[in-house]
Amino acid sequence: MKQFHSIKFLSPIGIIELTCRGDSIIRLTAEPVHQNNDTVDLKSVKTVCPVCDLAVSQINEYFNGSRTSFDIPVQLNGTDLQLKVWNALMQIPYGKTVAYSDIAKAVGCKSVRAVATAIGKNPIPVIIPCHRVIRKNGVIGKFSLIGPEIKKFLLETENKTNMIILHYTS
């Protein structure tokens, strides 16, 4: 049986927790930092897990602007639709956004709502870039990783500062 292990570290979006099973990342979660941490040094994080070390390194590079894609081994468990949707998310280029309806069309699903639900259940946000999916009208919509302000931050990190945020929706 493969062992589960996790690591928590500070990032520009809060405290990230990566969970591994064997040699693959299976989950990424985050929680807000409730104190002022102006400087974050992700390079100081080292584990006994080469996959976690690789993930922390690549996440650091992403936030520093020197990485536009991830090549971290991930293990996804979900329904057929979820797996199709999550794989489609990995095809969205860095710095680009698509509509929920575009993903629905790409995976051959008539229900945009079902696709949005699958996107919301993405177990490895940031690495699987669900933040790049917005509403057709340009509203960023919800984001399961802390909230829509983090989605906005990630899009801005990817040079989307010219995007107009109409309003957060619940």
C-alpha positions in Angstrom: 0.0 0.0 0.0 1.3 3.5 -0.9 1.9 5.9 1.9 0.2 9.2 2.3 2.2 12.2 3.4 1.8 16.0 3.3 3.7 19.2 3.6 2.5 22.7 4.5 4.3 25.8 3.4 3.8 29.5 3.0 3.0 30.9 -0.4 1.8 34.2 -1.8 -1.8 32.9 -1.6 -1.6 31.6 2.0 -0.5 28.3 3.6 -0.5 25.6 1.0 -0.8 21.9 1.9 0.3 19.3 -0.6 -0.7 15.7 -0.1 1.1 12.9 -1.8 0.3 9.3 -2.2 3.4 7.3 -3.2 5.1 9.2 -6.0 2.1 11.5 -7.0 0.4 14.6 -5.7 -3.2 13.9 -5.0 -4.4 17.1 -3.3 -3.5 20.8 -2.9 -5.4 22.9 -0.4 -4.8 26.4 1.0 -5.8 28.4 4.0 -5.3 32.2 4.5 -2.5 33.5 6.6 -3.9 35.6 9.5 -0.8 37.6 10.0 1.4 39.9 7.9 4.0 37.9 6.0 5.6 40.2 3.5 8.4 37.8 2.5 7.8 34.2 1.6 10.8 31.9 1.0 9.5 28.7 -0.5 13.0 27.7 -1.4 13.7 26.9 2.2 11.1 24.1 2.3 12.7 20.6 2.0 11.1 17.3 2.6 12.1 13.6 2.4 9.7 13.3 -0.5 11.2 14.1 -3.9 7.7 14.7 -5.4 6.8 17.2 -2.7 10.2 18.9 -3.2 9.6 19.1 -6.9 6.1 20.5 -6.4 7.3 23.1 -3.9 10.1 24.2 -6.3 7.7 24.4 -9.3 5.1 26.3 -7.3 7.8 28.7 -6.2 8.9 29.2 -9.8 5.2 29.8 -10.8 4.7 32.5 -8.2 8.1 34.1 -9.2 6.9 34.2 -12.8 9.6 31.8 -14.2 7.3 28.8 -14.7 4.2 28.7 -17.0 3.3 25.0 -16.7 3.8 22.2 -14.2 5.3 18.8 -14.8 4.6 17.3 -11.4 3.2 13.7 -11.3 -0.4 13.8 -10.2 -2.9 11.1 -9.4 -6.5 12.0 -10.1 -9.5 10.1 -8.8 -13.0 11.1 -9.9 -15.9 10.3 -12.2 -15.4 10.0 -16.0 -16.7 13.6 -16.4 -14.5 15.0 -13.7 -11.4 13.3 -15.2 -12.2 14.6 -18.7 -12.8 18.1 -17.3 -9.6 18.1 -15.2 -7.6 16.9 -18.2 -9.1 19.7 -20.3 -8.1 22.3 -17.7 -4.5 21.2 -18.1 -4.7 22.2 -21.8 -5.5 25.9 -21.0 -2.4 27.9 -21.8 -0.7 30.1 -19.1 -2.1 33.6 -19.1 -5.3 32.6 -21.1 -8.8 32.2 -19.9 -11.7 30.2 -21.2 -15.4 30.1 -20.4 -17.1 27.2 -18.6 -19.1 26.6 -21.8 -15.8 26.2 -23.7 -14.7 23.4 -21.3 -18.2 21.8 -21.6 -17.9 21.8 -25.4 -14.3 20.5 -25.3 -15.3 17.5 -23.2 -18.6 16.9 -25.0 -20.9 17.7 -22.1 -24.2 19.5 -22.7 -24.5 20.6 -19.1 -22.3 23.6 -18.3 -23.5 23.4 -14.7 -22.1 19.8 -14.4 -18.8 20.9 -15.9 -18.7 23.9 -13.4 -19.3 21.4 -10.6 -16.5 19.2 -11.8 -14.2 22.2 -12.0 -15.1 23.2 -8.4 -14.1 19.7 -7.3 -10.6 19.9 -8.8 -8.4 18.4 -6.1 -5.2 20.1 -7.3 -5.9 23.7 -8.0 -3.1 25.9 -9.3 -1.3 22.9 -10.7 -4.4 21.9 -12.6 -5.4 25.5 -13.5 -9.1 25.8 -12.8 -8.5 29.5 -12.1 -8.3 30.0 -15.8 -12.0 29.3 -16.3 -14.3 32.3 -16.1 -17.9 33.0 -17.0 -18.7 33.9 -20.6 -19.5 37.5 -19.5 -16.0 38.0 -18.0 -17.0 37.6 -14.3 -14.4 35.4 -12.6 -17.0 33.4 -10.6 -16.3 31.2 -7.6 -13.0 29.6 -6.6 -12.7 26.7 -4.2 -9.2 27.6 -3.1 -9.9 30.2 -0.3 -12.1 32.4 -2.5 -12.5 34.5 -5.7 -9.8 37.0 -4.6 -7.2 34.2 -4.9 -8.5 33.4 -8.4 -8.1 37.0 -9.3 -4.6 37.0 -7.8 -3.6 33.9 -9.8 -5.0 35.5 -13.0 -3.1 38.7 -12.3 0.1 36.6 -11.6 -0.4 35.3 -15.1 -0.4 38.9 -16.5 -4.2 39.2 -16.5 -4.1 42.6 -14.8 -6.2 44.2 -17.6 -9.2 41.9 -16.8 -12.2 43.8 -15.4 -13.7 42.2 -12.4 -17.4 43.0 -12.5 -18.3 41.6 -9.1 -17.8 38.5 -7.0 -20.8 36.2 -7.0 -21.9 33.6 -4.5 
